[in-house]
């Protein structure tokens, strides 16, 4: 089924692509509720604009580009939300669960140091496992630029997630991202 046919059955297109679109938006905006809003807005925009889809690439790539742009716009207009940090001393969950939550929180916090476009590239690559060509199509750039964006993003994540002393025995940023992919996969 080609992209135009997929868009004609928009309900099925929505159901098939919503989970990945939500993960992409969440990776960019960093908040579940805002990600859900951005995803819904992106699908609404895609539905309204479906006659503009030229069919020169996969319909999913066209949609994900709309999701990236919508999520970046949501980041620019969002209000700041304060979140209480996890406190193992007062939390009664098992230590392994708290460690996982703490690691996920550190990664989410680290992603916030990136600009929205870089977050989008990281989410597309490490959460959705897209190749450079597909990411380039979605972000409207070249494959080599995708490599540069990801390289700079990982450098910034490493710096943001490094402990104050600079040396860490914690898993690398790529390992943490890989764990997230398996968790969300």
C-alpha positions in Angstrom: 0.0 0.0 0.0 1.5 3.3 -1.0 1.5 6.5 1.1 -1.6 8.0 -0.6 -3.6 4.9 0.1 -2.5 4.8 3.7 -3.7 8.4 4.2 -7.1 7.6 2.6 -7.6 5.1 5.5 -6.5 7.7 8.1 -8.0 5.7 11.0 -5.7 2.8 10.4 -2.8 5.1 9.6 -3.4 6.8 13.0 -3.6 3.5 14.9 -0.5 2.1 13.4 1.7 5.3 13.8 0.4 6.8 17.1 2.7 4.9 19.5 5.9 5.8 17.6 4.6 9.4 17.1 3.9 9.7 20.8 7.4 8.4 21.7 8.9 10.9 19.3 7.0 13.8 20.7 7.7 12.7 24.3 11.4 12.6 23.6 11.3 16.1 22.3 9.0 17.7 24.8 9.9 15.6 27.9 6.4 15.6 29.4 3.7 13.0 28.9 0.7 15.3 28.8 2.4 17.8 26.5 3.6 15.0 24.2 0.0 13.6 24.0 -1.2 17.1 23.1 1.5 17.6 20.5 0.9 14.2 19.0 -2.8 14.9 18.7 -2.1 18.3 17.2 0.3 16.7 14.7 -2.3 14.1 13.6 -4.9 16.7 13.3 -2.6 18.8 11.1 -1.7 15.7 9.0 -5.3 14.9 8.5 -6.1 18.5 7.4 -3.0 18.6 5.1 -3.2 15.0 3.7 -4.0 16.3 0.2 -0.6 18.1 0.3 1.3 14.9 0.7 3.3 14.6 -2.5 3.9 10.8 -2.2 7.7 11.2 -2.8 8.5 9.4 0.4 6.9 7.2 3.1 3.8 8.6 4.6 5.2 7.9 8.0 8.3 10.1 7.4 5.9 12.9 6.3 3.9 12.4 9.5 7.0 12.3 11.7 8.2 15.5 10.3 4.9 17.1 11.3 5.3 15.6 14.8 8.8 17.0 15.1 7.7 20.4 14.0 4.6 20.4 16.3 6.6 19.1 19.3 9.3 21.8 18.8 6.6 24.4 18.7 5.1 23.0 21.9 8.5 23.2 23.6 8.8 26.9 22.6 5.4 27.7 24.1 5.3 25.4 27.1 5.1 26.5 30.7 7.7 25.3 33.2 6.6 22.4 35.4 8.5 21.6 38.6 8.9 17.9 39.5 10.0 16.6 42.8 13.2 14.5 42.6 13.1 10.8 43.6 14.1 10.3 47.3 15.1 6.7 48.0 14.9 7.5 51.8 11.2 8.2 51.6 10.1 6.0 48.7 9.0 2.5 49.5 9.5 1.0 46.1 12.2 -1.7 45.6 15.8 -0.4 45.2 16.1 -1.9 41.7 12.9 0.0 40.6 14.2 3.2 42.1 17.6 2.8 40.4 15.8 2.3 37.0 13.6 5.3 37.7 16.5 7.4 38.7 18.5 6.4 35.6 15.5 7.2 33.4 15.0 10.6 35.2 18.7 11.4 34.7 18.4 10.6 31.0 15.2 12.6 30.6 16.9 15.5 32.4 20.0 15.2 30.2 17.8 15.3 27.0 16.5 18.7 28.2 19.9 20.3 27.7 19.6 19.6 23.9 17.8 21.9 21.6 14.5 20.4 20.3 15.9 19.4 16.9 18.7 17.5 18.5 16.3 15.8 20.9 14.2 14.8 17.9 17.2 13.3 16.2 18.2 11.4 19.3 14.7 10.1 19.8 14.4 9.1 16.1 17.7 7.3 16.2 17.8 5.7 19.6 14.2 5.4 20.7 12.6 4.6 17.3 15.8 3.0 15.7 15.5 4.9 12.5 18.5 5.0 10.1 20.2 8.2 9.1 18.4 8.4 5.8 15.0 8.3 7.3 16.0 10.8 10.0 17.4 13.1 7.3 14.0 12.9 5.5 12.1 13.7 8.6 14.3 16.6 9.7 14.7 18.0 6.2 18.5 17.7 6.2 21.3 15.5 4.8 22.4 12.1 6.2 25.9 13.6 7.0 24.3 16.4 9.0 22.2 13.8 10.9 25.5 12.2 12.0 26.8 15.6 13.1 23.7 16.5 15.0 23.8 13.1 16.8 27.5 13.4 17.6 27.1 16.8 19.1 24.0 15.7 21.0 25.7 12.7 22.5 28.7 14.9 23.5 26.3 17.3 25.2 24.4 14.5 26.9 27.7 13.0 28.2 28.7 16.3 29.6 25.3 16.9 31.2 25.1 13.5 32.7 28.7 13.3 34.0 29.1 13.5 37.7 30.7 16.6 39.3 34.2 14.8 39.4 34.0 14.1 35.7 34.7 10.3 36.0 31.8 7.9 36.1 31.3 4.2 36.3 27.7 4.7 35.2 26.7 3.3 31.8 27.5 5.4 28.8 24.9 7.6 27.2 24.6 5.2 24.3 24.0 2.3 26.7 21.4 4.2 28.6 19.7 5.1 25.3 19.8 1.5 24.2 18.2 0.4 27.5 15.4 2.9 26.9 14.9 1.5 23.4 14.4 -2.0 24.8 12.1 -0.6 27.5 9.9 1.2 25.0 10.5 -1.1 22.0 
